[in-house]
Amino acid sequence: MNQDQTKAMLLGIAGCKTDFSVVFTGKKSGMVNGLYKPLSHEILIHNKNFENDGQLTYTAIHEYAHHLHCEKGAFVPGARAHTNEFWSIFHDLLEKAEKKGAYTNSFATEPDFVDMTKRIKLLLPENGKLMLEFGRLVVEAETLCRKYFVRFEDYLDRALGVPRTSASAAMKAYTWQVPAELGWDAMKLVAGIKKPETRATAIDAFMAGKSPEAVKALAKTDKPSDDPKFRLDKERERLERTIHTLQERLSLVESELAKLDDE
């Protein structure tokens, strides 16, 4: 597959508003398989890294996801590239590519992977059941703490040695009866969602095989704006707050240093 064929393949999976180019570097890199350059809209692919077209296709789709992600808002230098929104876009592209026959999911077609996945997934409900039982017992422990007028947080910290966040998530999962079949990590994510209807949507998404990143993006209450100016304004506000905090901290450090010098 050459550069033009790769670009055509990507556009066949999903269209875009901004033109882009695909460049095969003809090099082998030990650092990355590909790179997206937001300012020039270039997808660079180190094509000497791959043993087959499947690997190349996966990398091309990954970098194309960056292109589509940047299209949703103005590029902000220094901003985190691999956000939940990005992973949601990437995984959605992979699903579309599979349906169109542009990409083969080895996890679903290779017998070794199918067997391994089946064996691992058999453990998830057991893991979930244990955490629901843990949540039930911790709820009882909280009641006991109220009975004896002691701090529940202190009980978690010193008697159980359990992180408060883990205990809280288990309690919520038990209270809301999150399905154990999801496995604990997915249950913890669902338990952190306040709205019942959004929780139900997240559970359905997990049951349908969606990735945790896709579910997080789905459940996010504040959807990212597609307006580039709005995104840049928000980023500027964030940076201004950070600068202000650092300036205050610097002032305190300089003040303490001055006191030490006077001594």
LUMVEXGU-762205 format. One record per residue (C-alpha): x, y, z; residue in three letters. Coordinates in pm, 1 decimal, padded with zeros to 6 digits, always signed. Layout:
BEGIN
X,Y,Z,Ala
...
// end
This chain:
BEGIN
+00000.0,+00000.0,+00000.0,Met
+00147.4,+00334.4,-00105.2,Asn
+00085.8,+00689.5,+00019.7,Gln
-00204.2,+00766.2,-00215.3,Asp
-00372.6,+00434.6,-00140.2,Gln
-00334.6,+00498.1,+00232.5,Thr
-00497.3,+00840.9,+00205.6,Lys
-00781.4,+00700.0,-00005.5,Ala
-00831.7,+00424.6,+00250.4,Met
-00856.8,+00677.7,+00534.2,Leu
-01105.8,+00895.1,+00346.6,Leu
-01305.6,+00582.3,+00269.1,Gly
-01339.1,+00516.4,+00641.5,Ile
-01448.3,+00869.9,+00731.8,Ala
-01443.9,+01203.3,+00552.5,Gly
-01285.4,+01521.2,+00682.8,Cys
-01321.3,+01897.5,+00630.8,Lys
-00950.6,+01979.3,+00602.6,Thr
-00722.2,+01829.1,+00341.4,Asp
-00419.1,+01636.9,+00463.7,Phe
-00122.3,+01452.6,+00320.3,Ser
+00024.3,+01111.0,+00393.3,Val
+00402.7,+01083.6,+00380.5,Val
+00600.4,+00760.1,+00404.1,Phe
+00936.4,+00854.5,+00553.1,Thr
+01111.4,+00544.4,+00421.6,Gly
+01271.6,+00517.7,+00764.4,Lys
+01264.7,+00286.5,+01063.7,Lys
+01207.8,+00444.3,+01404.6,Ser
+01249.7,+00290.7,+01746.5,Gly
+01047.0,+00570.3,+01906.1,Met
+00719.2,+00594.3,+01714.8,Val
+00546.9,+00431.5,+01417.6,Asn
+00391.4,+00753.6,+01298.3,Gly
+00338.5,+01119.8,+01369.9,Leu
+00074.8,+01382.5,+01294.7,Tyr
+00182.7,+01742.9,+01230.7,Lys
-00119.6,+01965.4,+01311.1,Pro
+00010.2,+02286.1,+01153.9,Leu
+00087.6,+02131.4,+00814.1,Ser
-00182.5,+01858.3,+00831.4,His
+00075.8,+01589.4,+00753.9,Glu
+00054.8,+01226.0,+00855.4,Ile
+00409.0,+01089.9,+00869.7,Leu
+00444.9,+00712.8,+00870.0,Ile
+00772.1,+00529.7,+00932.9,His
+00683.3,+00254.6,+00689.1,Asn
+01001.3,+00056.0,+00749.8,Lys
+00868.4,-00027.9,+01097.8,Asn
+00603.6,-00270.3,+00973.1,Phe
+00592.9,-00635.7,+00877.6,Glu
+00253.8,-00613.5,+00703.9,Asn
-00013.5,-00374.0,+00577.6,Asp
-00226.8,-00437.5,+00884.7,Gly
+00028.6,-00266.8,+01107.7,Gln
+00060.4,+00022.3,+00865.2,Leu
-00317.9,+00060.1,+00843.3,Thr
-00352.2,+00068.7,+01222.4,Tyr
-00088.9,+00342.9,+01250.9,Thr
-00241.9,+00543.3,+00965.6,Ala
-00585.0,+00530.8,+01132.2,Ile
-00428.4,+00637.5,+01462.4,His
-00267.8,+00943.5,+01305.2,Glu
-00584.0,+01020.5,+01106.7,Tyr
-00771.7,+01023.0,+01438.0,Ala
-00537.4,+01304.0,+01547.2,His
-00626.6,+01493.5,+01228.5,His
-01000.9,+01458.0,+01293.7,Leu
-00950.6,+01545.2,+01659.4,His
-00768.8,+01866.7,+01568.7,Cys
-01049.4,+01953.5,+01326.8,Glu
-01291.8,+01966.1,+01618.0,Lys
-01107.7,+02263.2,+01763.8,Gly
-00807.9,+02486.4,+01706.6,Ala
-00471.8,+02321.2,+01766.7,Phe
-00331.0,+02425.4,+02103.3,Val
+00049.3,+02381.7,+02125.1,Pro
+00150.5,+02180.2,+02429.7,Gly
-00198.5,+02045.9,+02493.8,Ala
-00235.9,+01674.8,+02572.2,Arg
-00290.4,+01485.3,+02246.8,Ala
-00419.8,+01150.5,+02372.3,His
-00737.2,+01260.6,+02549.8,Thr
-01051.4,+01051.3,+02607.7,Asn
-01202.9,+01234.9,+02312.1,Glu
-00912.5,+01127.6,+02091.2,Phe
-00936.0,+00761.0,+02195.0,Trp
-01309.4,+00767.4,+02132.9,Ser
-01250.2,+00899.3,+01778.7,Ile
-00973.3,+00644.9,+01715.9,Phe
-01172.0,+00344.4,+01835.7,His
-01473.9,+00458.6,+01634.6,Asp
-01254.3,+00477.5,+01322.8,Leu
-01124.1,+00125.6,+01385.5,Leu
-01480.9,-00005.7,+01410.0,Glu
-01573.3,+00165.4,+01083.6,Lys
-01258.1,+00033.0,+00917.1,Ala
-01345.1,-00322.2,+01024.9,Glu
-01698.9,-00291.8,+00887.7,Lys
-01567.6,-00159.1,+00555.5,Lys
-01305.8,-00433.6,+00534.5,Gly
-01015.7,-00188.6,+00547.5,Ala
-00880.0,-00332.6,+00871.0,Tyr
-00888.0,-00679.3,+01024.9,Thr
-00929.6,-00706.0,+01400.5,Asn
-00693.2,-00987.5,+01499.3,Ser
-00846.1,-00995.3,+01847.0,Phe
-01173.9,-01114.6,+01695.0,Ala
-01039.7,-01338.4,+01416.9,Thr
-00728.3,-01514.1,+01548.4,Glu
-00827.3,-01830.0,+01745.6,Pro
-00547.4,-01776.0,+01998.8,Asp
-00676.8,-01427.6,+02080.5,Phe
-01040.3,-01540.8,+02085.1,Val
-00955.0,-01816.4,+02334.1,Asp
-00740.1,-01589.2,+02551.4,Met
-01007.8,-01318.0,+02561.7,Thr
-01273.0,-01572.6,+02656.0,Lys
-01060.5,-01705.2,+02943.8,Arg
-00985.1,-01358.0,+03077.4,Ile
-01345.8,-01239.0,+03049.9,Lys
-01462.0,-01536.2,+03254.8,Leu
-01277.1,-01378.6,+03548.3,Leu
-01442.6,-01036.4,+03519.8,Leu
-01782.0,-01129.6,+03671.2,Pro
-01608.9,-01298.5,+03966.7,Glu
-01399.0,-00987.8,+04015.6,Asn
-01715.7,-00777.2,+04000.0,Gly
-01905.4,-00997.3,+04247.3,Lys
-01622.0,-00967.5,+04498.9,Leu
-01628.0,-00589.4,+04473.4,Met
-02007.1,-00576.5,+04513.2,Leu
-01973.8,-00785.8,+04828.7,Glu
-01692.6,-00556.1,+04941.6,Phe
-01921.9,-00258.8,+04880.1,Gly
-02201.8,-00421.7,+05082.8,Arg
-01971.1,-00481.4,+05378.4,Leu
-01826.9,-00129.9,+05364.9,Val
-02180.7,+00012.7,+05370.1,Val
-02239.2,-00192.0,+05687.9,Glu
-01909.4,-00064.3,+05827.9,Ala
-02018.7,+00295.8,+05767.9,Glu
-02337.8,+00227.7,+05965.8,Thr
-02127.6,+00078.0,+06245.7,Leu
-01907.1,+00388.2,+06252.7,Cys
-02213.5,+00608.0,+06297.3,Arg
-02336.1,+00381.6,+06578.0,Lys
-02010.8,+00416.9,+06772.0,Tyr
-01955.5,+00785.5,+06681.7,Phe
-01622.5,+00731.8,+06504.7,Val
-01495.0,+00866.7,+06174.7,Arg
-01566.7,+00636.2,+05882.6,Phe
-01265.5,+00776.9,+05693.1,Glu
-01042.4,+00691.8,+05988.2,Asp
-01175.9,+00335.3,+05981.9,Tyr
-01089.3,+00307.2,+05610.9,Leu
-00744.2,+00458.5,+05660.4,Asp
-00627.4,+00278.3,+05974.5,Arg
-00839.9,-00032.1,+06026.6,Ala
-00883.9,-00146.0,+05666.1,Leu
-00596.1,+00032.3,+05492.5,Gly
-00820.3,+00080.2,+05189.0,Val
-00812.5,+00391.4,+04965.8,Pro
-01120.1,+00605.6,+05024.9,Arg
-01187.5,+00632.4,+04652.6,Thr
-01197.5,+00253.1,+04615.7,Ser
-01431.9,+00216.0,+04912.2,Ala
-01659.0,+00492.7,+04784.9,Ser
-01677.2,+00339.9,+04436.2,Ala
-01755.7,-00005.1,+04579.0,Ala
-02030.5,+00140.3,+04797.6,Met
-02187.9,+00318.4,+04501.9,Lys
-02159.7,+00008.2,+04283.0,Ala
-02337.8,-00195.3,+04551.7,Tyr
-02603.0,+00070.1,+04616.1,Thr
-02681.3,+00109.2,+04246.2,Trp
-02635.3,-00263.5,+04175.5,Gln
-02399.8,-00214.0,+03884.0,Val
-02380.6,-00544.6,+03688.2,Pro
-02089.5,-00760.9,+03804.4,Ala
-02040.4,-00888.5,+03447.4,Glu
-01871.1,-00559.5,+03360.2,Leu
-01571.8,-00632.7,+03582.3,Gly
-01448.5,-00402.2,+03855.6,Trp
-01271.4,-00134.8,+03648.1,Asp
-01577.6,-00076.4,+03431.1,Ala
-01802.9,-00092.1,+03738.6,Met
-01590.7,+00174.2,+03907.3,Lys
-01627.5,+00401.0,+03604.1,Leu
-02005.6,+00349.2,+03596.1,Val
-02033.2,+00404.8,+03972.1,Ala
-01876.5,+00747.8,+03926.7,Gly
-02164.2,+00864.6,+03705.3,Ile
-02429.3,+01056.1,+03899.1,Lys
-02722.2,+01061.3,+03656.4,Lys
-02915.8,+00730.5,+03642.8,Pro
-02992.0,+00762.8,+03270.9,Glu
-02625.9,+00830.4,+03189.6,Thr
-02523.4,+00533.3,+03405.6,Arg
-02764.8,+00313.3,+03212.3,Ala
-02619.9,+00439.2,+02883.1,Thr
-02265.7,+00365.4,+03004.8,Ala
-02364.8,+00012.6,+03113.2,Ile
-02523.5,-00054.1,+02772.6,Asp
-02209.2,+00077.1,+02600.3,Ala
-01983.4,-00154.5,+02802.1,Phe
-02215.0,-00447.3,+02732.4,Met
-02189.4,-00364.5,+02361.1,Ala
-01810.5,-00389.7,+02379.1,Gly
-01719.8,-00020.7,+02380.1,Lys
-01380.8,+00074.9,+02522.1,Ser
-01350.3,+00256.5,+02858.2,Pro
-01231.4,+00569.7,+02675.2,Glu
-01535.7,+00565.0,+02446.6,Ala
-01766.7,+00523.1,+02746.4,Val
-01596.7,+00810.7,+02929.5,Lys
-01649.8,+01035.0,+02627.8,Ala
-02010.6,+00917.3,+02605.1,Leu
-02077.8,+00985.6,+02972.1,Ala
-01902.6,+01321.2,+02983.3,Lys
-02153.3,+01586.2,+03091.1,Thr
-01966.2,+01882.4,+02944.8,Asp
-01924.2,+01792.7,+02580.3,Lys
-01622.9,+01961.2,+02416.3,Pro
-01721.3,+02254.7,+02199.0,Ser
-01648.9,+02236.6,+01826.5,Asp
-01587.3,+02612.9,+01819.6,Asp
-01209.7,+02676.7,+01788.7,Pro
-01237.1,+03022.9,+01949.0,Lys
-01422.6,+02882.2,+02249.5,Phe
-01158.1,+02613.5,+02299.4,Arg
-00874.5,+02864.5,+02275.2,Leu
-01049.7,+03100.2,+02519.3,Asp
-01088.2,+02815.8,+02769.1,Lys
-00723.5,+02714.6,+02723.8,Glu
-00613.8,+03075.7,+02777.5,Arg
-00818.9,+03093.6,+03099.5,Glu
-00662.4,+02768.8,+03219.8,Arg
-00310.7,+02892.5,+03144.7,Leu
-00377.0,+03228.0,+03313.0,Glu
-00495.0,+03050.5,+03629.0,Arg
-00186.5,+02828.3,+03624.6,Thr
+00046.6,+03126.3,+03575.7,Ile
-00124.9,+03315.8,+03858.3,His
-00088.0,+03018.7,+04094.3,Thr
+00278.5,+02973.0,+04001.8,Leu
+00348.5,+03345.4,+04047.9,Gln
+00197.2,+03334.6,+04396.8,Glu
+00401.5,+03026.4,+04478.8,Arg
+00718.4,+03190.3,+04343.9,Leu
+00651.6,+03498.3,+04556.7,Ser
+00619.6,+03282.8,+04869.8,Leu
+00940.8,+03093.6,+04791.1,Val
+01130.8,+03419.4,+04731.3,Glu
+00996.2,+03556.6,+05059.6,Ser
+01115.4,+03248.1,+05250.0,Glu
+01456.1,+03269.9,+05081.7,Leu
+01484.2,+03636.3,+05181.3,Ala
+01412.9,+03545.7,+05544.7,Lys
+01685.4,+03280.4,+05537.3,Leu
+01933.0,+03529.2,+05387.5,Asp
+01856.1,+03778.6,+05666.7,Asp
+01939.0,+03516.5,+05926.5,Glu
// end
